[in-house]
């Protein structure tokens, strides 16, 4: 799942946090000089890299799509050197026609695209329900069937709880959106204003009980803000649309858009399907991710990404809903085969349909020297206890050496340093990276703040890409080791607020394997020493 799905109980905390002014470009700033938890990008280029030569690195963005014509991205997009645009011919004979900037594994040959899809639990319910609904273990003889029955019952229970929660959130958000929109319309008409701020709210004298309630809530929010009611409406509406998608599509067993793709879904080894539309119908998430990694630096436009000498390859495989394992595996293989050395994977889910096909793709990337950066997830869970797929651990319990899992940090240098939504895990999260209020590119030459481990992962991917660019002989295992060992131990031994709680304290050390924050400056210094020792 690509989007940040904030539980309703966190909305008020998020809104409160959003009123605080985050430092501009904070994720690229330096902890020592700028007093934020940035990765020291600007300092590193200025002090350590100004006289060094770099090698262009291709970074695969496996996501919802990328607006490759964006003003701040078009100069950094990967362009397939063996393909002639728009001629309808597979010029480079890689099996994909007109793959100029990447490929789309959730589109059909007719140009149509999947936008919304199910959660994986919904697909599992749809598959297993006909055989296992109403049955007990006594109805089956084989171990495989009994095990599958257990899976069905567990997923069904989870599905019912999840659907209830999303329906509740949907109803609550709909109430707020419609209520705020209602009073905004009335205030603008009565007071002849375009923007509804604190003063306009105070002048409003409603008689309707619902309007009175919405005025009280809006007034309380605007006291903490210099903004206006439309901004609050937009924030609520963004989450409302996500919940709406989950209720109508993600958790709807009658909804299945796979026929759009037109592949043989039961054949996990099938590779050549999809279309060349690597932007797709809803590329906000992937465009934002791409900008964090590599938006053109020092061009006076928009914002600066972390990495300077990289090219972004857009591989669309993530809908609104859960990505499918077959598509993820093919996306990994496509990116690897076409020269990507770093892959960013800002998605994840609770269940896996075909873990083996993804494991095999990760092993393939490992054999080709490709590092995978994966977002830890936004459920404030310990993923040592609850698996977040895809994961670094194979079915045989061995771990991939080329796979890193990243948690999200706030820019606040205090007990709130860990993002309240971030997953964590002493064994399965490698380190933390900036992931709150990250300003980056969005479709049609726009820019926006977004929060999530989906943002933390591309910051880390950008750091890894810079490292690989200046030290191209480093293997994925070496890159991972350097990034973890050089990470700042600023909060080691310090108690911070545990994600998902209001004030429960936990040592930062218990939230990740390294107890560290990724830092480009320290990583470059360590890589320099490492390579000199090797020569």
NORJONOR-V65682 format. One record per pair of residues at least 12 apart in sequence whose C-alpha atoms are under 6 Angstrom apart, sorted by the first residue. I is the first residue (numbers start at 1). J is the second residue. D is the distance in whole Angstrom. If there is no record, write none. Layout:
# NORJONOR-V65682
I,J,D
I,J,D
This chain:
# NORJONOR-V65682
1,321,5
1,322,4
1,347,5
1,348,5
2,347,5
8,169,6
19,225,5
26,38,6
27,434,6
28,40,5
28,41,5
36,411,5
37,411,5
39,519,4
39,520,6
40,520,6
40,521,6
44,521,5
54,469,5
54,470,5
55,469,5
56,309,5
56,310,5
57,310,5
57,469,6
58,310,6
58,311,5
58,312,6
58,340,5
58,341,6
59,312,5
59,313,6
59,340,5
59,342,5
59,343,6
60,312,6
60,313,5
60,335,6
60,340,6
60,343,5
61,313,6
61,314,5
61,315,6
61,344,5
62,315,5
62,316,6
62,345,5
63,286,5
63,316,5
63,317,6
63,318,5
64,283,5
64,286,5
64,316,5
64,318,5
64,319,6
65,278,5
65,279,4
65,280,6
65,283,5
65,286,5
65,316,5
66,279,5
66,283,5
66,286,5
66,287,4
66,314,6
67,279,5
67,287,6
67,443,6
70,445,5
71,445,6
72,295,5
72,296,6
73,295,5
76,311,5
77,311,5
77,312,5
78,101,5
78,311,5
78,312,5
78,313,5
79,100,5
79,101,5
80,100,5
85,98,6
99,276,5
101,313,6
102,278,6
102,313,5
102,314,5
102,315,5
103,276,5
103,278,5
103,315,5
104,274,6
104,275,5
104,276,6
104,277,6
104,278,5
104,315,6
104,316,4
105,274,5
105,316,6
105,317,5
105,327,6
106,261,6
106,274,6
106,317,6
107,261,5
107,274,5
107,275,5
108,260,6
108,261,4
108,274,5
108,275,6
109,275,6
115,319,5
116,319,6
116,320,5
117,249,6
117,250,6
117,320,6
117,321,5
118,249,6
118,250,4
118,321,5
119,250,5
119,321,5
119,322,5
120,322,6
122,251,6
122,253,6
126,253,6
170,243,5
173,240,5
177,233,6
196,228,5
196,229,5
197,228,5
198,222,6
250,321,5
268,326,5
278,314,6
278,316,5
284,442,5
284,443,6
287,442,5
288,440,5
288,441,5
288,442,5
289,458,6
291,305,6
291,440,5
291,441,5
292,305,5
292,440,6
293,305,5
293,306,5
293,307,6
293,458,5
293,462,5
294,306,6
294,307,5
306,462,5
307,462,5
307,466,5
325,354,6
329,358,5
329,361,5
341,370,5
342,370,6
342,371,5
343,372,5
344,373,5
345,373,6
345,374,5
346,374,6
346,375,5
346,454,5
348,389,5
349,388,6
349,389,5
350,388,5
366,402,6
369,475,6
369,476,6
371,402,5
371,476,5
372,402,6
372,403,5
373,404,5
374,404,6
374,405,5
375,405,6
375,406,5
375,453,5
375,454,6
375,457,5
376,405,5
376,406,5
376,407,5
376,423,6
377,423,5
377,453,6
378,421,5
378,422,5
378,423,6
379,421,6
379,423,6
380,421,5
380,422,5
380,423,4
380,499,5
380,500,5
381,423,5
382,423,6
382,424,5
382,425,5
383,425,5
384,425,5
384,428,6
401,477,5
402,476,5
402,477,6
405,429,5
405,430,5
406,429,6
406,431,6
406,432,6
406,457,6
407,422,6
407,432,5
407,453,6
408,422,6
408,432,6
408,433,5
408,434,6
408,435,5
408,453,5
408,456,5
409,433,6
409,434,5
409,435,5
410,436,5
415,496,4
415,497,6
416,497,6
420,499,4
420,500,6
421,499,6
424,511,5
425,511,5
425,512,5
426,510,5
426,511,5
426,512,4
426,513,5
427,513,5
429,512,5
430,512,5
430,513,5
430,514,6
431,512,6
431,514,6
431,516,5
431,517,6
432,517,5
433,456,5
433,517,6
433,518,6
434,456,5
435,451,5
435,452,5
435,453,6
435,455,5
435,456,4
436,451,4
437,449,5
437,450,5
437,451,5
438,450,5
463,520,6
483,523,6
484,514,6
486,522,5
486,523,5
487,516,5
487,517,5
487,518,5
487,519,6
488,516,5
488,517,5
489,516,5
492,508,6
492,509,6
493,507,6
494,507,5
494,508,6
495,507,4
495,508,6
